[in-house]
Amino acid sequence: MSSVESHQEQLSQSDPSPSPNSCSSFELLDMDAGGLYEPVSPHWFYCKIIDSKETWIPFNSEDSQQLEEAYGSGKDCNGRVVPTDGGRYDVHLGERMRYAVYWDELASEVRRCTWFYKGDKDNKYVPYSESFSQVLEETYMLAVTLDEWKKKLESPNREIIILHNPKLMVHYQPVAGSDEWGSTPTEQGRPRTVKRGVENISVDIHCGEPLQIDHLVFVVHGIGPACDLRFRSIVQCVNDFRSVSLNLLQTHFKKAQENQQIGRVEFLPVNWHSPLHSTGVDVDLQRITLPSINRLRHFTNDTILDVFFYNSPTYCQTIVDTVASEMNRIYTLFLQRNPNFKGGVSIAGHSLGSLILFDILTNQKDSLVDMDSEKVAPNIVTAEGDTLTLEEDLKKLQLSEFFSIFEKEKVDKEALALCTDKDLQEMGIPLGPRKKILNYFRTRKNSTGINRPTLQPASGVTVSNISKESGFCSKTDATGNGDYLDVGIGQVSVKYPRLIYKPEIFFAFGSPIGMFLTVRGLKRIDPNYKFPTCKGFFNIYHPFDPVAYRIEPMVVPGVEFEPMLIPHHKGRKRMHLELREGLTRMSMDLKNNLLGSLRMAWKSFTRAPYPALQASESTEETEAESESSSEKLSDVNTEETPMAVKEEVPPINVGMLNGGQRIDYVLQEKPIESFNEYLFALQSHLCYWESEDTVLLVLKEIYQTQGIFLDQPLQ
């Protein structure tokens, strides 16, 4: 401030004193100018490193207000912690640092900002430090009060700031190579604009998020550390997903928001790639990686090899343990920070992440508590309430006379559940009782969850045969005996951890689940099968996604039917799809009409001459033929009806995997994507994070479980 005060003294000495006659007018001008000054309104920003550059991002208006209230409360700021960004980040006010709560992230600097200058190569404004902003504000106050401008200041970085007038304030960079005697820097280079107050700079400040959280969704990423074409992390992509959901809640659930029925859905990322690659496997891979095409090989090691890691018993165990433990840890921490949360939990997975979640869900138990019976008989798990003995079961089936045979062979309930038709035949059980026993235990296995036996490999790790344990599907042996249940399905030997909650819905984005199950040797999924602890399952994919596969044909093999078409978030089918379907219907109608006309013309040419008496009969035949042809045409037209019309009523039962609802849901491609499927194939696999249609489907299904529906049903 010494340079500012000396500069003001020089100005007062050089300026002539006003005459007595002009004194009154000067005082009036001074009073008017002094009344124009208003203190600047501060706004809080945090610094993020984006593309190796510091970028200052404003807090939303509610968070900034909370920080300002905590700053101005007069209490000791050193111990103050203010939750921001919906509780996902904590700001330590004394340190001026911002820390992530649920995941690992570098801490970012926080600043109370009032003065800004334009950056080097972009139009983004950079805030001055809090101390120098205070100097600028005091200088500005004096200039406005005294109506004396052209104030020149020097920043701690030897930058020159000149306040010409309230509308024109500039900033000059320091001159390189200034002398060692500390001479005053000169005004050189291109001046940068200086702005006072956040309202004068071009920056988007969002409103705060609703405090009420209705539902929690964990999002698991696929292969590699990057989740989209911009090489962003799962945290950044989930941020986009969350932002889209907040916008859609305002546009499509406006009535429910106005009635304060809903708040928002919280999406939290789950990262398993970093823990996997911190096990030292990258160092081992580097030793055997060829030196040629280095970048491509590094990309392969960091991304595509994650698929092979998941098929390795050692690293598959690491992956499933990481995913389950992270979701359990975050859920516990979330409940601690949100003690009033009463909503449900759902999970979502992208690409390989959806397969990981599918395997984990398949291996959950009905009870959330580990059963003591597993320690006694680890291969058999009986559901709660099944307390009947083998003798009582046989009595229930009116087969008590065969109990002595089982007692002689030392066969108990668990052993009988493992017996095949051939085993019972060797014991001397007749055909009728054999079928009754096998059907009884098969039905009880599907309803109560008795697990199939597990293989014990040399390594001692238990093979968890997910499909067989859960009544997933069955195979037929070489003799054609449908009662043969295969034990191994080609899945790796891992022990699946338990989740401490029951997910309500499982969303799979761009999922290869169907392909992996088929490669493991599964032919079909039992229509009666459902996840032990999860009610819903939605397989969502883009039509050009090269990684995505369908699920419904595995439940209903041999029947061809289209997936459910996801409505556009604006309430209609995309224009180019409607045009394409309209042209398809028109061409089919023209073809059918043309064929019908040619057929009638050919018959008229080849018809033999008839007496006049038979003309009426031939007319009747012609009418009958035309009616039959029109019926055929109507059948063809029925088959060629557009996808949306066919999907209004599900054509067939697709099983209980999604509670009786459809499972496969396909997005509508954009007009530009329809020109070249191959060009947009990779992009289509990574499109879900910013897809309004995907997010709206997720929100619609989540809020339907709470009895809340869209303002207007989408067509």
C-alpha positions in Angstrom: 0.0 0.0 0.0 3.0 2.3 0.3 3.3 2.7 -3.4 -0.4 3.5 -3.7 -0.3 6.1 -0.9 2.8 7.8 -2.4 1.2 7.8 -5.8 -1.9 9.5 -4.3 0.4 12.1 -2.6 2.0 12.9 -5.9 -1.4 13.4 -7.5 -2.5 15.7 -4.7 0.7 17.8 -5.0 0.5 18.1 -8.8 -3.1 18.9 -9.0 -4.0 22.7 -8.4 -6.4 23.3 -5.5 -9.9 24.3 -6.5 -11.0 27.8 -6.2 -13.5 28.8 -3.5 -16.2 29.4 -6.1 -16.0 25.9 -7.5 -15.8 24.3 -4.0 -19.5 23.7 -3.7 -19.7 21.9 -7.1 -16.7 19.8 -6.2 -18.2 18.7 -2.9 -21.5 17.8 -4.7 -19.6 15.8 -7.3 -17.6 14.1 -4.5 -20.7 13.2 -2.6 -22.4 11.7 -5.7 -19.3 9.7 -6.6 -18.9 8.4 -3.0 -22.5 7.2 -3.0 -21.7 5.0 -6.1 -19.4 2.7 -4.3 -20.8 -0.7 -3.2 -18.6 -3.5 -1.7 -17.9 -6.3 -4.2 -19.8 -9.6 -3.8 -17.3 -12.5 -3.4 -17.7 -15.9 -4.9 -15.8 -19.1 -4.1 -13.8 -21.0 -6.7 -11.7 -24.2 -6.7 -8.8 -25.0 -8.9 -8.6 -28.1 -11.1 -5.8 -29.3 -13.3 -7.3 -29.9 -16.8 -5.0 -30.8 -19.7 -1.9 -29.8 -17.5 -3.4 -26.3 -17.0 -4.9 -24.8 -13.9 -8.6 -24.0 -14.4 -10.6 -22.2 -11.8 -14.2 -23.5 -11.5 -16.9 -21.7 -9.5 -18.8 -23.4 -6.8 -22.5 -23.5 -7.3 -24.4 -20.6 -5.7 -25.6 -22.5 -2.7 -22.1 -23.9 -1.9 -20.5 -20.4 -2.3 -23.1 -18.9 0.0 -22.4 -21.6 2.7 -18.7 -21.0 2.4 -19.1 -17.3 2.7 -21.3 -17.7 5.8 -18.8 -20.0 7.4 -16.0 -17.5 6.5 -17.9 -14.5 7.9 -19.2 -16.3 11.0 -16.3 -15.0 13.1 -15.4 -18.5 14.4 -12.0 -20.1 14.0 -11.8 -21.2 10.3 -9.0 -23.6 10.9 -11.3 -26.4 12.0 -14.3 -25.6 9.8 -15.2 -28.3 7.3 -18.0 -27.4 4.8 -19.6 -30.1 2.7 -20.0 -29.1 -1.0 -21.2 -30.6 -4.3 -24.0 -32.5 -2.8 -21.8 -33.9 0.0 -19.3 -35.4 -2.4 -16.5 -33.0 -1.4 -15.4 -31.4 1.8 -13.8 -27.9 2.0 -11.4 -27.4 4.8 -11.8 -23.6 5.2 -8.6 -22.9 7.1 -6.4 -24.8 4.6 -8.4 -23.5 1.7 -8.4 -27.0 0.2 -11.1 -29.2 -1.2 -11.0 -33.0 -0.7 -13.1 -35.8 -2.3 -15.1 -37.8 0.2 -15.9 -41.2 -1.6 -13.0 -41.7 -3.9 -9.3 -40.9 -4.2 -8.5 -37.6 -5.9 -5.9 -34.9 -5.6 -6.9 -32.1 -3.3 -7.6 -28.8 -5.0 -7.0 -25.2 -3.9 -10.0 -23.1 -2.8 -10.1 -19.3 -3.1 -12.5 -16.5 -2.1 -12.5 -14.5 -5.3 -13.5 -10.9 -6.0 -11.1 -9.7 -8.8 -10.2 -11.5 -12.1 -8.0 -11.0 -15.1 -8.3 -12.7 -18.5 -6.0 -15.7 -19.1 -3.3 -16.2 -21.7 -4.8 -18.2 -24.6 -8.4 -18.5 -23.7 -11.3 -16.3 -22.6 -11.4 -17.8 -19.1 -10.8 -15.4 -16.2 -8.3 -16.2 -13.5 -8.9 -14.9 -10.0 -6.3 -12.8 -8.2 -5.1 -14.0 -4.8 -7.2 -13.1 -1.8 -4.6 -10.7 -0.4 -4.0 -8.8 -3.6 -7.8 -8.7 -4.4 -8.2 -6.9 -1.1 -5.6 -4.3 -2.2 -7.4 -3.9 -5.5 -10.7 -3.4 -3.8 -9.3 -0.8 -1.4 -7.7 1.1 -4.3 -11.0 0.9 -6.3 -12.9 2.2 -3.3 -10.6 5.2 -3.0 -10.8 5.9 -6.8 -14.6 5.8 -6.7 -14.9 7.9 -3.5 -12.4 10.5 -4.6 -13.2 10.2 -8.3 -9.5 10.0 -9.0 -8.6 7.3 -11.6 -5.7 6.1 -13.5 -4.5 4.3 -10.5 -1.4 2.1 -11.1 -0.6 -0.9 -8.9 2.1 -3.6 -8.9 1.2 -7.1 -8.0 3.5 -9.5 -6.1 4.5 -11.1 -9.4 5.6 -7.6 -10.7 2.6 -7.3 -12.9 1.1 -3.9 -13.6 -2.6 -3.2 -13.0 -4.0 0.2 -14.1 -7.5 1.3 -13.1 -8.4 3.8 -15.9 -12.1 4.1 -15.0 -14.8 1.8 -13.7 -15.3 0.4 -17.1 -11.7 0.1 -18.2 -9.1 -1.8 -16.0 -6.1 -3.5 -17.6 -3.3 -5.9 -16.6 0.2 -6.0 -18.0 2.6 -8.9 -17.8 6.0 -8.2 -16.2 8.8 -7.3 -18.7 11.4 -10.1 -19.0 15.0 -9.1 -18.0 14.2 -6.1 -15.8 17.3 -4.7 -14.1 18.4 -5.8 -10.6 17.9 -2.3 -9.1 14.2 -2.8 -8.9 13.1 -0.2 -11.4 9.4 0.1 -12.0 8.2 -2.2 -14.8 6.9 -0.5 -17.8 3.6 -1.0 -19.6 4.5 -3.4 -22.4 2.8 -6.2 -24.2 -0.8 -6.8 -24.9 -3.0 -5.6 -22.0 -5.4 -8.0 -20.4 -8.9 -7.2 -19.2 -9.4 -6.9 -15.5 -12.9 -7.4 -14.0 -14.4 -6.8 -10.6 -16.9 -9.2 -9.3 -18.0 -12.6 -10.6 -21.1 -11.1 -12.2 -18.9 -9.3 -14.8 -17.1 -12.3 -16.1 -18.5 -14.9 -18.5 -18.8 -18.0 -16.3 -21.7 -20.4 -15.7 -22.7 -20.7 -12.0 -25.1 -23.5 -11.5 -27.8 -23.7 -8.8 -27.3 -26.1 -6.0 -28.5 -29.7 -6.0 -31.6 -30.7 -4.0 -30.7 -31.7 -0.4 -33.1 -34.7 -0.4 -31.6 -37.9 -1.9 -34.2 -40.4 -3.0 -32.0 -43.1 -4.4 -28.3 -44.1 -4.5 -26.7 -45.6 -7.6 -23.2 -47.1 -7.8 -21.6 -47.0 -11.2 -18.8 -49.4 -12.1 -16.6 -48.7 -15.1 -15.3 -51.1 -17.8 -11.8 -51.8 -19.1 -9.0 -49.2 -18.8 -8.7 -46.0 -16.8 -10.5 -43.9 -19.3 -14.3 -44.1 -19.9 -14.8 -42.0 -23.1 -13.1 -40.7 -26.2 -11.8 -37.7 -24.2 -9.9 -40.0 -21.9 -11.8 -38.9 -18.9 -12.0 -40.9 -15.7 -15.0 -42.7 -14.3 -15.4 -39.8 -11.8 -15.7 -37.2 -14.6 -18.1 -39.3 -16.7 -20.4 -40.0 -13.7 -20.4 -36.2 -13.1 -21.8 -35.8 -16.6 -24.3 -38.6 -15.9 -25.4 -36.8 -12.7 -25.7 -33.4 -14.3 -27.9 -34.8 -17.1 -30.1 -36.4 -14.5 -30.5 -33.2 -12.6 -31.6 -31.4 -15.8 -34.0 -34.2 -16.7 -35.6 -34.1 -13.3 -36.4 -30.4 -13.8 -37.9 -31.0 -17.2 -39.6 -34.4 -16.9 -40.5 -34.6 -13.2 -41.5 -31.0 -12.7 -44.8 -31.7 -11.0 -43.2 -34.1 -8.5 -40.5 -31.5 -7.8 -43.0 -28.7 -7.3 -45.0 -30.9 -4.9 -41.7 -31.7 -3.1 -42.2 -35.5 -3.7 -38.7 -36.0 -5.0 -35.3 -34.6 -4.5 -32.6 -36.2 -6.7 -30.7 -39.4 -7.4 -27.1 -39.7 -6.3 -24.7 -41.4 -8.6 -21.3 -42.5 -7.1 -18.4 -44.0 -9.1 -16.7 -47.3 -8.2 -13.1 -47.6 -9.4 -11.5 -51.1 -9.7 -8.8 -50.4 -12.3 -6.4 -48.6 -10.1 -6.3 -51.2 -7.3 -5.9 -54.0 -9.9 -2.9 -52.3 -11.6 -1.3 -51.4 -8.3 -0.7 -55.1 -7.5 2.6 -55.0 -9.4 1.2 -56.7 -12.5 2.2 -53.7 -14.7 5.8 -54.2 -13.8 5.7 -57.8 -14.6 4.0 -57.1 -17.9 6.5 -54.4 -18.8 9.4 -56.9 -18.5 7.9 -59.2 -21.2 6.4 -56.4 -23.5 8.1 -56.0 -26.8 9.8 -52.6 -27.4 8.1 -52.0 -30.8 4.9 -50.0 -31.3 5.3 -48.9 -27.7 2.2 -46.7 -27.4 -0.1 -49.4 -28.8 1.4 -52.0 -26.5 1.0 -49.7 -23.5 -2.6 -49.1 -24.4 -3.2 -52.8 -24.7 -1.6 -53.6 -21.4 -3.6 -50.8 -19.7 -7.0 -51.5 -21.2 -7.7 -54.6 -23.3 -5.8 -56.9 -20.9 -8.4 -56.2 -18.2 -10.7 -58.7 -20.0 -8.0 -61.4 -19.6 -7.4 -60.3 -16.0 -11.0 -61.0 -15.3 -10.7 -64.5 -16.7 -7.7 -65.2 -14.4 -8.5 -66.7 -11.0 -6.0 -64.6 -9.2 -6.9 -61.2 -10.7 -10.6 -62.0 -11.0 -10.6 -62.4 -7.2 -8.9 -59.0 -6.8 -11.5 -57.4 -9.1 -14.6 -58.7 -7.5 -13.3 -58.1 -4.0 -12.4 -54.5 -5.0 -15.8 -53.8 -6.5 -17.8 -55.3 -3.7 -15.7 -53.9 -0.9 -15.7 -50.4 -2.5 -19.5 -50.4 -2.8 -19.9 -51.6 0.8 -17.4 -49.0 2.0 -19.0 -46.1 0.1 -22.5 -47.3 1.2 -21.5 -47.3 4.8 -19.8 -43.9 4.5 -22.8 -42.5 2.7 -25.2 -43.6 5.5 -22.9 -41.9 8.0 -23.0 -38.6 6.2 -26.7 -38.9 5.3 -28.4 -40.4 8.4 -31.9 -39.4 7.2 -31.5 -41.4 3.9 -34.4 -43.8 3.5 -34.1 -44.6 -0.2 -33.1 -47.7 -2.1 -29.9 -48.6 -3.8 -29.3 -49.6 -7.4 -26.2 -50.5 -9.4 -25.0 -49.8 -12.9 -22.1 -51.2 -14.9 -20.6 -50.2 -18.2 -19.0 -52.8 -20.5 -16.9 -55.3 -18.5 -18.2 -53.6 -15.3 -21.6 -54.9 -16.0 -20.3 -58.5 -16.3 -18.6 -58.1 -12.9 -21.8 -56.9 -11.3 -23.8 -59.7 -13.0 -21.5 -62.3 -11.5 -21.5 -60.7 -8.1 -25.3 -60.5 -8.1 -25.7 -64.1 -9.3 -23.7 -65.3 -6.3 -25.5 -63.3 -3.6 -27.6 -65.1 -1.0 -31.1 -64.4 0.2 -29.9 -63.4 3.6 -27.5 -60.6 4.1 -25.8 -62.3 7.0 -23.3 -65.1 6.5 -24.9 -68.4 7.4 -23.3 -70.6 10.0 -24.4 -73.6 8.0 -21.9 -72.7 5.3 -19.1 -73.5 7.6 -20.4 -77.0 8.3 -21.5 -77.8 4.7 -19.9 -75.2 2.4 -21.3 -76.8 -0.8 -25.0 -76.7 0.3 -27.0 -73.6 1.4 -30.6 -74.1 2.3 -33.0 -71.2 2.5 -34.5 -70.1 5.8 -37.6 -72.0 6.8 -36.6 -75.3 5.2 -36.5 -77.4 8.4 -38.1 -80.7 7.2 -36.0 -83.9 7.5 -35.6 -86.4 4.7 -38.2 -88.7 6.3 -40.7 -85.9 6.5 -40.0 -84.9 2.9 -40.6 -88.5 1.7 -43.8 -88.7 3.8 -45.0 -85.5 2.2 -44.4 -87.2 -1.2 -46.1 -90.4 0.0 -42.9 -92.3 -0.5 -42.1 -93.2 3.1 -41.4 -96.9 2.1 -38.2 -95.8 0.4 -36.7 -94.1 3.5 -35.0 -97.4 4.6 -33.2 -97.6 1.2 -31.8 -94.1 1.6 -30.9 -94.8 5.2 -29.1 -98.0 4.2 -27.1 -96.0 1.5 -26.4 -93.2 4.0 -28.1 -90.7 1.8 -29.4 -87.5 3.5 -31.2 -84.6 2.0 -28.1 -82.9 0.7 -26.9 -86.1 -0.9 -30.3 -86.8 -2.4 -30.4 -83.3 -3.9 -27.2 -84.3 -5.8 -28.5 -87.6 -7.1 -29.3 -88.1 -10.7 -32.0 -90.4 -12.2 -29.3 -93.0 -12.8 -28.2 -92.9 -9.2 -31.8 -93.5 -8.0 -32.2 -96.3 -10.5 -29.2 -98.1 -9.2 -30.6 -97.9 -5.7 -33.7 -99.7 -6.9 -36.1 -96.8 -6.9 -38.9 -97.3 -9.5 -39.5 -94.9 -12.3 -42.5 -93.1 -10.9 -41.0 -92.4 -7.4 -37.7 -91.4 -9.1 -39.5 -88.7 -11.2 -41.4 -87.4 -8.1 -38.2 -87.2 -6.0 -36.2 -85.4 -8.8 -39.0 -83.0 -9.6 -39.5 -82.2 -5.9 -35.8 -81.4 -5.3 -35.4 -79.5 -8.5 -38.4 -77.3 -7.7 -37.2 -76.8 -4.2 -33.7 -75.9 -5.5 -35.2 -73.2 -7.8 -37.4 -71.7 -5.1 -35.2 -71.9 -2.0 -31.7 -71.6 -3.5 -30.0 -74.9 -2.8 -26.6 -74.7 -4.4 -24.9 -77.2 -6.7 -21.7 -78.8 -5.6 -18.4 -77.0 -6.1 -15.2 -78.3 -7.6 -12.1 -78.3 -5.5 -9.0 -77.6 -7.7 -5.5 -78.2 -6.6 -5.1 -74.6 -5.6 -7.7 -75.0 -2.9 -9.9 -72.1 -4.3 -13.6 -72.9 -4.4 -15.1 -72.8 -7.9 -18.3 -70.8 -7.7 -20.5 -72.1 -10.5 -22.8 -69.1 -10.6 -25.3 -70.4 -13.0 -25.7 -73.8 -11.6 -25.8 -72.6 -8.0 -28.6 -70.3 -8.7 -30.8 -72.5 -10.8 -29.6 -70.5 -13.8 -29.9 -73.0 -16.6 -29.6 -76.7 -17.4 -27.9 -78.9 -19.9 -28.7 -82.2 -21.5 -26.2 -85.0 -21.4 -25.2 -87.2 -24.3 -28.0 -89.7 -23.5 -30.6 -87.0 -23.8 -31.4 -87.1 -20.1 -32.8 -83.6 -19.3 -32.2 -84.1 -15.6 -28.4 -83.9 -16.0 -27.1 -80.6 -14.4 -23.6 -79.6 -15.4 -21.3 -78.5 -12.6 -18.6 -76.5 -14.4 -19.5 -73.7 -16.8 -16.0 -72.5 -17.6 -16.0 -69.7 -15.0 -12.9 -69.0 -13.0 -12.3 -70.2 -9.5 -13.2 -67.3 -7.2 -15.1 -66.7 -3.9 -17.7 -64.0 -4.5 -18.1 -61.4 -1.7 -21.4 -60.3 -0.2 -23.0 -56.9 -0.5 -24.4 -55.4 2.6 -27.5 -54.2 0.9 -30.1 -55.5 -1.6 -29.9 -53.6 -4.9 -33.3 -52.8 -6.4 -32.3 -52.5 -10.1 -29.2 -53.5 -12.1 -28.6 -51.3 -15.2 -26.1 -52.7 -17.8 -24.7 -50.2 -20.4 -23.1 -51.6 -23.5 -22.8 -55.0 -21.9 -21.1 -58.2 -23.1 -22.9 -60.4 -20.5 -24.7 -62.4 -23.2 -21.5 -63.1 -25.1 -19.6 -64.2 -21.9 -22.4 -66.5 -20.8 -22.5 -68.1 -24.2 -18.7 -68.5 -24.3 -18.8 -70.1 -20.8 -21.1 -72.8 -22.3 -24.6 -71.6 -21.3 -27.2 -72.4 -23.8 -30.2 -70.7 -22.2 -31.3 -68.9 -19.0 -34.2 -70.5 -17.1 -37.2 -68.2 -17.5 -38.0 -68.7 -13.7 -34.5 -67.5 -12.7 -34.0 -64.2 -11.0 -31.2 -62.6 -9.0 -31.3 -63.7 -5.4 -31.2 -60.1 -4.0 -32.1 -57.9 -7.0 -35.5 -57.5 -8.6 -34.8 -55.6 -11.8 -32.3 -55.9 -14.7 -32.1 -53.6 -17.7 -29.7 -54.3 -20.6 -29.3 -51.0 -22.4 -27.2 -50.6 -25.5 -26.6 -48.5 -28.6 -27.5 -50.4 -31.9 -23.9 -49.8 -33.2 -22.1 -50.8 -30.0 -19.6 -53.5 -31.0 -19.3 -54.8 -27.4 -23.0 -55.0 -26.5 -25.0 -58.3 -26.8 -28.6 -59.2 -26.1 -30.0 -61.2 -23.1 -33.6 -62.0 -24.1 -32.7 -64.6 -26.8 -31.0 -66.7 -24.1 -34.2 -66.7 -22.1 -36.5 -67.4 -25.1 -34.3 -69.2 -27.7 -35.7 -69.9 -31.1 -38.0 -66.9 -31.1 -37.0 -63.8 -33.0 -38.3 -60.5 -31.7 -37.0 -57.0 -31.5 -35.7 -55.3 -28.3 -37.6 -52.5 -26.7 -36.9 -49.1 -28.4 -36.0 -46.4 -25.8 -38.1 -43.3 -26.4 -36.4 -40.1 -27.3 -36.2 -37.8 -24.2 -38.2 -35.1 -26.2 -41.1 -37.4 -26.5 -41.0 -38.7 -30.0 -39.0 -41.0 -32.3 -36.1 -39.4 -34.1 -37.2 -38.0 -37.5 -34.8 -40.1 -39.6 -36.1 -43.3 -38.0 -39.7 -42.3 -38.7 -38.8 -41.5 -42.3 -37.0 -44.8 -42.7 -39.9 -46.8 -41.3 -42.4 -44.8 -43.5 -40.3 -45.5 -46.6 -40.1 -49.2 -45.7 -43.8 -49.5 -45.2 -44.4 -47.6 -48.5 -42.1 -49.8 -50.4 -43.7 -52.9 -48.9 -47.2 -51.7 -49.8 -46.1 -50.8 -53.4 -44.4 -54.2 -53.8 -47.4 -56.1 -52.4 -49.9 -54.1 -54.6 -47.7 -54.6 -57.7 -47.4 -58.3 -57.1 -51.2 -58.5 -56.5 -51.9 -56.6 -59.8 -49.5 -58.8 -61.8 -51.0 -61.9 -60.3 -54.6 -60.9 -61.2 -53.5 -59.8 -64.8 -51.7 -63.2 -65.3 -54.8 -65.1 -64.2 -57.0 -63.1 -66.5 -54.7 -63.8 -69.5 -54.5 -67.5 -68.8 -58.2 -68.1 -67.8 -60.1 -70.5 -70.1 -63.3 -69.2 -71.7 -66.4 -69.9 -69.6 -70.1 -69.8 -70.5 -72.0 -66.7 -69.5 -73.8 -68.7 -66.9 -70.6 -69.2 -64.9 -69.6 -65.6 -64.9 -71.1 -65.0 -61.4 -69.3 -68.0 -60.0 -65.9 -66.8 -61.4 -66.6 -63.3 -60.0 -67.2 -64.9 -56.6 -64.0 -66.9 -56.9 -62.1 -63.7 -57.9 -63.5 -61.9 -54.9 -62.6 -64.8 -52.7 -59.1 -64.8 -54.1 -58.8 -61.1 -53.7 -60.0 -61.4 -50.1 -57.5 -64.1 -49.4 -54.7 -62.1 -51.0 -55.7 -59.1 -49.0 -55.6 -61.2 -45.8 -52.1 -62.3 -46.8 -51.2 -58.7 -47.4 -52.6 -57.7 -44.0 -50.6 -60.5 -42.4 -47.5 -59.1 -44.1 -48.3 -55.6 -43.0 -48.8 -56.8 -39.5 -45.4 -58.3 -39.5 -43.9 -55.1 -40.9 -45.5 -52.8 -38.4 -43.0 -50.4 -36.9 -41.0 -51.3 -33.8 -42.7 -48.9 -31.5 -46.2 -50.4 -32.3 -44.9 -53.9 -31.8 -43.3 -53.1 -28.4 -46.5 -51.6 -26.9 -47.5 -55.1 -25.8 -44.6 -57.5 -25.1 -45.0 -60.3 -27.7 -43.7 -63.1 -25.4 -42.8 -63.8 -21.8 -39.1 -63.1 -21.3 -38.9 -64.6 -17.8 -38.5 -63.3 -14.3 -34.9 -61.9 -14.6 -36.5 -58.4 -14.7 -39.6 -59.2 -12.8 -41.5 -60.2 -15.9 -40.6 -56.9 -17.8 -38.6 -56.7 -20.9 -34.8 -56.8 -20.5 -33.2 -55.6 -23.7 -33.5 -51.8 -24.5 -32.0 -50.2 -27.5 -31.2 -46.6 -28.0 -32.1 -44.7 -31.2 -29.1 -43.7 -33.2 -28.5 -40.1 -34.2 -29.1 -39.0 -37.8 -25.4 -38.5 -38.4 -24.6 -42.0 -37.0 -26.9 -43.7 -39.4 -24.7 -42.7 -42.4 -21.9 -45.0 -41.4 -22.2 -47.6 -38.7 -18.5 -48.5 -38.6 -17.4 -44.9 -38.3 -19.3 -44.4 -35.1 -18.9 -47.9 -33.6 -16.3 -47.0 -31.0 -18.1 -43.8 -30.1 -21.4 -45.7 -29.7 -19.8 -47.9 -27.0 -18.9 -44.8 -25.0 -22.0 -42.7 -25.6 -24.0 -43.6 -22.5 -22.5 -41.0 -20.1 -24.1 -38.0 -21.9 -27.1 -39.8 -23.3 -30.3 -38.1 -22.1 -32.4 -41.1 -23.3 -30.3 -43.5 -21.2 -30.4 -41.3 -18.1 -34.2 -40.7 -18.5 -34.8 -44.5 -18.7 -32.8 -45.0 -15.5 -34.7 -42.2 -13.7 -38.1 -43.5 -14.9 -37.5 -47.0 -13.7 -36.0 -45.9 -10.3 -38.9 -43.5 -9.5 -41.5 -46.0 -10.7 -40.5 -48.1 -7.7 -41.6 -45.2 -5.5 -44.9 -44.7 -7.3 -43.7 -41.5 -9.1 -44.1 -41.2 -12.9 -43.1 -38.9 -15.7 -45.1 -35.7 -16.2 -46.1 -37.0 -19.7 -45.5 -40.6 -20.9 -43.0 -40.8 -23.7 -44.1 -42.3 -27.0 
